[in-house]
Amino acid sequence: MARIVLSDEFGRQFAGGQTHFDLDVRDVRHLVRTLDEMFPGIGEQLEAGAIAIDNEIIPDPWLNPIQPDSEVFFLPAIKGG
C-alpha cells in the first residue's frame, strides 16, 4: 500500500489531526476520490495544492500511477497577496 501524507493543515482541518495513511490506490485521481470519501470536502482542497510522488513534485499528476511502495505528499496551495 502507498504511504499518503497530508500537510498538518489538511490533517487538522479534515482528518481529525491524522496526517499519515496507507492506502491501496492506482493513481492520483483515485487517491483524491478515496480521501474525499473518507473526509468529505478534502478533495477540492487537495486538487488546489501541490502533489509530490516519491519526493518529486508532479505538475499535472491526475493520471500519474501510484506504486504500492510510493509516498505521496499533499501540500496546501500557497496563498499570497
Backbone as JSON Lines, residues from 0, in Angstrom:
{"i":0,"aa":"M","n":[0.83,-1.19,0.0],"ca":[0.0,0.0,0.0],"c":[0.87,1.24,0.0]}
{"i":1,"aa":"A","n":[0.41,2.24,-0.72],"ca":[1.15,3.5,-0.78],"c":[0.99,4.26,0.52]}
{"i":2,"aa":"R","n":[2.05,4.99,0.88],"ca":[2.03,5.83,2.08],"c":[1.59,7.22,1.65]}
{"i":3,"aa":"I","n":[0.51,7.72,2.24],"ca":[-0.05,9.01,1.9],"c":[0.19,9.96,3.08]}
{"i":4,"aa":"V","n":[0.69,11.14,2.78],"ca":[0.99,12.11,3.82],"c":[0.28,13.42,3.49]}
{"i":5,"aa":"L","n":[-0.54,13.87,4.43],"ca":[-1.2,15.17,4.31],"c":[-0.4,16.21,5.09]}
{"i":6,"aa":"S","n":[-0.48,17.45,4.67],"ca":[0.12,18.52,5.45],"c":[-0.58,18.58,6.8]}
{"i":7,"aa":"D","n":[0.06,19.18,7.79],"ca":[-0.57,19.34,9.1],"c":[-1.88,20.11,8.97]}
{"i":8,"aa":"E","n":[-1.9,21.11,8.11],"ca":[-3.1,21.91,7.9],"c":[-4.27,21.04,7.43]}
{"i":9,"aa":"F","n":[-4.04,20.2,6.42],"ca":[-5.1,19.32,5.93],"c":[-5.51,18.31,7.0]}
{"i":10,"aa":"G","n":[-4.54,17.78,7.71],"ca":[-4.84,16.83,8.77],"c":[-5.74,17.43,9.84]}
{"i":11,"aa":"R","n":[-5.4,18.63,10.28],"ca":[-6.21,19.3,11.31],"c":[-7.6,19.64,10.79]}
{"i":12,"aa":"Q","n":[-7.67,20.18,9.59],"ca":[-8.93,20.68,9.05],"c":[-9.9,19.56,8.68]}
{"i":13,"aa":"F","n":[-9.39,18.44,8.16],"ca":[-10.28,17.42,7.6],"c":[-10.19,16.05,8.26]}
{"i":14,"aa":"A","n":[-9.05,15.68,8.81],"ca":[-8.84,14.3,9.22],"c":[-8.64,14.12,10.71]}
{"i":15,"aa":"G","n":[-9.16,15.03,11.5],"ca":[-9.04,14.89,12.95],"c":[-7.61,14.86,13.43]}
{"i":16,"aa":"G","n":[-6.71,15.51,12.7],"ca":[-5.3,15.59,13.08],"c":[-4.43,14.49,12.48]}
{"i":17,"aa":"Q","n":[-5.03,13.49,11.87],"ca":[-4.25,12.41,11.28],"c":[-3.63,12.89,9.96]}
{"i":18,"aa":"T","n":[-2.36,12.57,9.75],"ca":[-1.68,13.03,8.55],"c":[-1.07,11.91,7.72]}
{"i":19,"aa":"H","n":[-1.03,10.7,8.24],"ca":[-0.4,9.58,7.51],"c":[-1.41,8.45,7.32]}
{"i":20,"aa":"F","n":[-1.46,7.92,6.1],"ca":[-2.38,6.85,5.77],"c":[-1.68,5.87,4.85]}
{"i":21,"aa":"D","n":[-2.05,4.62,4.92],"ca":[-1.6,3.61,3.96],"c":[-2.83,3.19,3.17]}
{"i":22,"aa":"L","n":[-2.81,3.45,1.86],"ca":[-3.98,3.18,1.02],"c":[-3.57,2.43,-0.23]}
{"i":23,"aa":"D","n":[-4.47,1.61,-0.7],"ca":[-4.28,0.86,-1.94],"c":[-5.0,1.62,-3.05]}
{"i":24,"aa":"V","n":[-4.27,2.43,-3.8],"ca":[-4.84,3.24,-4.87],"c":[-3.99,3.09,-6.12]}
{"i":25,"aa":"R","n":[-4.61,3.32,-7.29],"ca":[-3.88,3.08,-8.55],"c":[-3.3,4.35,-9.19]}
{"i":26,"aa":"D","n":[-3.95,5.52,-8.94],"ca":[-3.44,6.77,-9.49],"c":[-3.9,7.92,-8.61]}
{"i":27,"aa":"V","n":[-3.44,9.12,-8.91],"ca":[-3.74,10.28,-8.07],"c":[-5.23,10.59,-8.05]}
{"i":28,"aa":"R","n":[-5.88,10.5,-9.18],"ca":[-7.33,10.76,-9.23],"c":[-8.07,9.8,-8.3]}
{"i":29,"aa":"H","n":[-7.73,8.53,-8.35],"ca":[-8.35,7.53,-7.46],"c":[-8.04,7.85,-6.0]}
{"i":30,"aa":"L","n":[-6.83,8.27,-5.72],"ca":[-6.44,8.63,-4.36],"c":[-7.26,9.8,-3.84]}
{"i":31,"aa":"V","n":[-7.41,10.85,-4.63],"ca":[-8.18,12.02,-4.19],"c":[-9.63,11.63,-3.95]}
{"i":32,"aa":"R","n":[-10.21,10.83,-4.83],"ca":[-11.59,10.37,-4.62],"c":[-11.71,9.57,-3.33]}
{"i":33,"aa":"T","n":[-10.74,8.7,-3.08],"ca":[-10.76,7.88,-1.87],"c":[-10.69,8.75,-0.62]}
{"i":34,"aa":"L","n":[-9.78,9.71,-0.62],"ca":[-9.66,10.6,0.54],"c":[-10.9,11.46,0.72]}
{"i":35,"aa":"D","n":[-11.52,11.89,-0.39],"ca":[-12.73,12.7,-0.29],"c":[-13.9,11.87,0.27]}
{"i":36,"aa":"E","n":[-13.93,10.59,-0.01],"ca":[-14.95,9.71,0.58],"c":[-14.71,9.56,2.08]}
{"i":37,"aa":"M","n":[-13.44,9.46,2.47],"ca":[-13.09,9.33,3.88],"c":[-13.33,10.62,4.64]}
{"i":38,"aa":"F","n":[-13.0,11.75,4.01],"ca":[-13.05,13.07,4.64],"c":[-13.74,14.05,3.69]}
{"i":39,"aa":"P","n":[-15.07,14.07,3.69],"ca":[-15.81,14.91,2.74],"c":[-15.32,16.36,2.74]}
{"i":40,"aa":"G","n":[-15.09,16.86,1.52],"ca":[-14.65,18.23,1.34],"c":[-13.15,18.38,1.13]}
{"i":41,"aa":"I","n":[-12.38,17.34,1.44],"ca":[-10.92,17.46,1.31],"c":[-10.48,17.44,-0.15]}
{"i":42,"aa":"G","n":[-11.24,16.76,-1.01],"ca":[-10.82,16.59,-2.41],"c":[-10.57,17.9,-3.11]}
{"i":43,"aa":"E","n":[-11.47,18.84,-2.98],"ca":[-11.32,20.14,-3.64],"c":[-10.06,20.85,-3.15]}
{"i":44,"aa":"Q","n":[-9.77,20.76,-1.88],"ca":[-8.57,21.4,-1.32],"c":[-7.3,20.72,-1.81]}
{"i":45,"aa":"L","n":[-7.33,19.39,-1.89],"ca":[-6.16,18.66,-2.37],"c":[-5.86,19.0,-3.82]}
{"i":46,"aa":"E","n":[-6.9,19.14,-4.62],"ca":[-6.72,19.46,-6.04],"c":[-6.09,20.84,-6.24]}
{"i":47,"aa":"A","n":[-6.3,21.75,-5.31],"ca":[-5.78,23.11,-5.44],"c":[-4.31,23.22,-5.03]}
{"i":48,"aa":"G","n":[-3.82,22.25,-4.3],"ca":[-2.44,22.3,-3.8],"c":[-1.47,21.55,-4.69]}
{"i":49,"aa":"A","n":[-0.29,21.32,-4.16],"ca":[0.76,20.6,-4.88],"c":[0.8,19.15,-4.42]}
{"i":50,"aa":"I","n":[1.24,18.28,-5.33],"ca":[1.33,16.86,-5.03],"c":[2.73,16.39,-5.4]}
{"i":51,"aa":"A","n":[3.35,15.7,-4.46],"ca":[4.67,15.11,-4.71],"c":[4.56,13.6,-4.58]}
{"i":52,"aa":"I","n":[5.11,12.91,-5.56],"ca":[5.15,11.45,-5.52],"c":[6.62,11.05,-5.46]}
{"i":53,"aa":"D","n":[6.95,10.3,-4.42],"ca":[8.34,9.85,-4.23],"c":[9.33,11.02,-4.31]}
{"i":54,"aa":"N","n":[8.99,12.09,-3.59],"ca":[9.83,13.28,-3.44],"c":[9.98,14.12,-4.7]}
{"i":55,"aa":"E","n":[9.1,13.94,-5.68],"ca":[9.13,14.75,-6.9],"c":[7.78,15.43,-7.07]}
{"i":56,"aa":"I","n":[7.78,16.76,-7.1],"ca":[6.53,17.49,-7.31],"c":[6.1,17.27,-8.76]}
{"i":57,"aa":"I","n":[4.86,16.83,-8.91],"ca":[4.33,16.49,-10.23],"c":[3.4,17.62,-10.68]}
{"i":58,"aa":"P","n":[3.73,18.3,-11.8],"ca":[2.93,19.44,-12.25],"c":[1.48,19.09,-12.62]}
{"i":59,"aa":"D","n":[1.24,17.97,-13.27],"ca":[-0.11,17.58,-13.7],"c":[-0.29,16.1,-13.33]}
{"i":60,"aa":"P","n":[-0.58,15.83,-12.05],"ca":[-0.46,14.46,-11.54],"c":[-1.68,13.56,-11.69]}
{"i":61,"aa":"W","n":[-2.79,14.02,-12.22],"ca":[-4.08,13.33,-12.04],"c":[-4.14,11.91,-12.54]}
{"i":62,"aa":"L","n":[-3.42,11.58,-13.58],"ca":[-3.41,10.19,-14.05],"c":[-2.1,9.49,-13.74]}
{"i":63,"aa":"N","n":[-1.25,10.16,-12.96],"ca":[0.02,9.57,-12.59],"c":[-0.21,8.29,-11.79]}
{"i":64,"aa":"P","n":[0.42,7.19,-12.19],"ca":[0.25,5.96,-11.41],"c":[0.92,6.09,-10.05]}
{"i":65,"aa":"I","n":[0.37,5.37,-9.09],"ca":[0.95,5.3,-7.75],"c":[1.32,3.84,-7.5]}
{"i":66,"aa":"Q","n":[2.59,3.62,-7.23],"ca":[3.07,2.27,-6.96],"c":[2.79,1.89,-5.51]}
{"i":67,"aa":"P","n":[2.69,0.61,-5.21],"ca":[2.42,0.19,-3.83],"c":[3.45,0.68,-2.81]}
{"i":68,"aa":"D","n":[4.69,0.93,-3.26],"ca":[5.72,1.39,-2.33],"c":[5.97,2.9,-2.42]}
{"i":69,"aa":"S","n":[5.07,3.63,-3.1],"ca":[5.23,5.08,-3.26],"c":[4.85,5.83,-1.99]}
{"i":70,"aa":"E","n":[5.41,7.04,-1.87],"ca":[4.99,8.01,-0.87],"c":[4.4,9.19,-1.62]}
{"i":71,"aa":"V","n":[3.19,9.59,-1.21],"ca":[2.5,10.7,-1.86],"c":[2.27,11.78,-0.82]}
{"i":72,"aa":"F","n":[2.74,12.99,-1.11],"ca":[2.59,14.12,-0.2],"c":[1.65,15.15,-0.82]}
{"i":73,"aa":"F","n":[0.7,15.61,-0.01],"ca":[-0.2,16.68,-0.42],"c":[0.16,17.93,0.34]}
{"i":74,"aa":"L","n":[0.42,19.0,-0.39],"ca":[0.79,20.29,0.22],"c":[-0.27,21.31,-0.15]}
{"i":75,"aa":"P","n":[-0.67,22.18,0.81],"ca":[-1.69,23.17,0.5],"c":[-1.18,24.2,-0.51]}
{"i":76,"aa":"A","n":[-2.13,24.81,-1.21],"ca":[-1.78,25.88,-2.14],"c":[-1.19,27.04,-1.35]}
{"i":77,"aa":"I","n":[-0.2,27.69,-1.93],"ca":[0.43,28.83,-1.3],"c":[-0.45,30.06,-1.56]}
{"i":78,"aa":"K","n":[-0.8,30.72,-0.47],"ca":[-1.65,31.91,-0.59],"c":[-0.79,33.14,-0.4]}
{"i":79,"aa":"G","n":[-1.06,34.13,-1.17],"ca":[-0.28,35.36,-1.05],"c":[-1.12,36.55,-1.46]}
{"i":80,"aa":"G","n":[-0.52,37.67,-1.38],"ca":[-1.3,38.84,-1.76],"c":[-0.44,40.04,-1.92]}
